[in-house]
Amino acid sequence: MPRNILLLVADDLGREQLGCYGCSAIQTPHLDALAASGTRFDMAFASTASCSGSRTTLYTGLHTHENGSYGLVLERNGFQTWANVETAPRVFNDLGYRTGILGKVHVAPDAVYPWQVREESDTRDVAVIADQAERFFREEKEAQAQKGGNDDEGNEAEGAASNRRRPGFFLTIGYVDPHRVLTSRGGFGNVDADDAGAYDARIRDRVYAPDEVAVPSFLQDLPAVRQELAEYYRAINRLDQGVGMVLSALERTGQADDTLVLFLSDNGPPFVNSKTTLYDAGVRLPFLMRAPGVVVPPTVAATGAAGADAGAGNVVNPNLVSWIDVLPTMLAWAGHEGRQPPEGSVGPRKGRNLLPIAGERAVVPGWDRVFGSHTFHEITNYWPTRYMRTPRWKYHRNVCWRLDFPFAMDLYASLSFDAMRNSGSAAVPDVPAATNGCNGTTTTTKHEEKEATTTTIQRQQQTQPAMIGKRTLKSYIRRPAEELYDLDADPDEVRNLAGEPAHAETLAEMRNAVEAWQYETQDLWLWKDGVSVQRFREFDYEREGLRIPDRLDFDVDHPGTVGVKTIRLHET
């Protein structure tokens, strides 16, 4: 039988907003069932926390600094994947698969992402998407029937080649939910059943009250935050129904047992302190995988049916995995494990096949670290930063740390951020009146009133700083060159240990590991002394005796290099 692949990508969905990840405040029964039938990766990480870039990582197996999609693709942002990058639709087209994408695409250019079927839309009507998916499934099934027969027997005679089954379909569905509506503040695309433009009647609208939601620790518990979370939950519930409809269609067409299903999100929730940041709230994401015959449902395992020893379902997998592992996993499922881009293409891919560890409930040696790369979101949101994550530690290298951390426009305009940025200011009391010396009456001038009001607000903000979750708004905007967090003691990444002598060894180890990874992946943003090491290497100035001082930033107070330790490029 053919080896099919179904990749489901949510937009701005956090892991803490799904029932299978422990959220009892929201109903996501279809995603919970998918998790129960296969593997729920508990330590799954995107490389970047931006929509377009994260999708290119999924489709190329390369970090954004490797594939050219440094930020968003739309409008004046204009970032695109380089022409010499092998993408998922390219490689699966070459392998004889029928490739398609429905819904949100959000990557470019089309020539680099040549899906054979491309039904792009911004609809949130998940029933419409499900109908399109079922039509795609049925068309592929009919095409397979016309080819005739089942070539598994022939493959069995070919020994090692027996894992390479007949090509089937590779379908990606890009959901718009639960992304914010960009044209209104606080909106998530929710429409009442009796409104114009209501969604398909098969979608059951679940309305949440603000007091029903669970406020995550990266946000403040404020009325406006709860209001937006309630709307966010409503969109997530709609997304869950859509996934259920698609999986039901896959069952109806009889293709479920031959299809690798992967469900994940591009980045964290669309709130400040999450999306566009490399804190865990922005990059530690939901990732569910159902691989028939690799991880079998618990009901099958309990009966001792064939394949039960492959590992029971409902696996909670603690290994650290990355979005760069997705394409290698899909290729392995198709029988092409280890396939790398052709000569002349960017590569090699550093990701790994997840199928051998899919049934693991304990940490497997070697699966204990991931790296990530973020440079832009919108074109005006330049803030290059890199990270490394282990089970206990998180390291951030903020390349242009002297810049204020920028806001994505939809997050800046959100009701939740507006409330949090003003959370440090209490109501301003009446302005004290000035005494008029002539007749003893009290008056205030407009200048005195403004000055007194400003002083009062400043005093309140000094004693009650605005907070974004557990960190001050100021520390959110103004970040140091390096951040180091002990996640066992500080899961919200608030207490920076980078400057503490007791953790100097850990800091140095993680800094060196990140720099080695940057060098290996030819990251232009590996900076030393204010210049790109990669660009310096390309010009080969070292051949003429010039060395780069081994310091993160240019030291304007002590710019000299005499006596300063330098780096050799081959040692980096």
VENGI-V891639 format. One record per backbone hydrogen bond with DSSP energy under -1.0 kcal/mol. NH is the residue of the N-H (numbers start at 0). CO is the residue of the C=O. Records with the same first field share a line. If there is no record, write none. Layout:
NH->CO + CO
//
This chain:
2->165
3->257
4->168
5->259
6->170
7->261
8->172
9->263
10->176
17->14
20->17
21->18
22->17
31->27
32->28
33->29
34->30
35->31
36->32
37->34
38->288
39->314
40->286
41->316
44->320
45->282
53->49
54->50
55->51
56->52
57->53
58->54
59->55
60->56
65->62
66->62
67->63
69->67
71->376
76->73
78->71
80->107
81->66
84->81
87->58
90->86
91->87
92->88
93->89
94->90
95->92
96->91
97->167
99->169
100->116
101->171
102->118
103->173
111->108
112->108
114->112
116->98
118->100
120->102
125->123
128->124
129->125
130->126
131->127
132->128
133->129
134->130
135->131
136->132
137->133
138->134
139->135
140->136
141->137
142->138
143->139
144->140
145->141
146->142
147->143
154->150
155->151
156->152
157->154
158->155
160->157
161->158
163->160
164->162
169->97
170->4
171->99
172->6
173->101
174->8
178->175
180->186
194->191
197->194
202->199
211->208
218->215
221->219
225->221
226->222
227->223
228->224
229->225
230->226
231->227
232->228
233->229
234->230
235->231
236->232
237->233
238->234
239->235
240->236
241->237
242->238
243->239
244->240
245->241
246->242
247->243
248->244
249->245
250->246
251->247
252->248
253->250
254->249
257->254
258->255
259->3
260->289
261->5
262->287
263->7
265->9
267->281
270->268
273->270
274->268
275->48
276->273
281->278
282->278
283->279
284->43
287->262
288->38
289->260
293->290
294->290
295->310
300->296
301->297
304->299
307->304
309->306
310->307
314->37
316->39
319->366
320->42
322->44
324->321
325->322
328->324
329->325
330->326
331->327
332->328
333->329
334->331
335->330
338->335
344->341
345->83
356->353
357->354
359->356
366->363
369->388
371->386
373->384
375->69
376->377
380->377
382->374
384->373
385->396
386->371
387->394
388->369
389->392
393->484
394->387
395->482
396->385
397->480
398->383
402->399
404->476
411->407
412->408
417->413
418->414
419->415
420->416
422->419
424->421
433->442
435->440
439->435
442->433
448->444
449->445
450->446
451->447
452->448
453->449
454->450
455->451
456->452
457->453
458->454
459->455
460->456
461->457
462->458
463->459
467->470
470->467
472->465
475->471
476->472
477->473
482->395
484->393
486->391
489->485
492->489
496->483
499->496
502->499
503->500
506->502
507->503
508->504
509->505
510->506
511->507
512->508
513->509
514->510
515->511
516->512
517->513
518->514
519->515
520->516
521->518
522->517
525->522
526->524
527->530
528->550
530->527
532->525
535->531
536->532
537->533
538->534
540->535
543->540
544->541
545->540
549->564
550->548
563->560
566->547
570->567
//
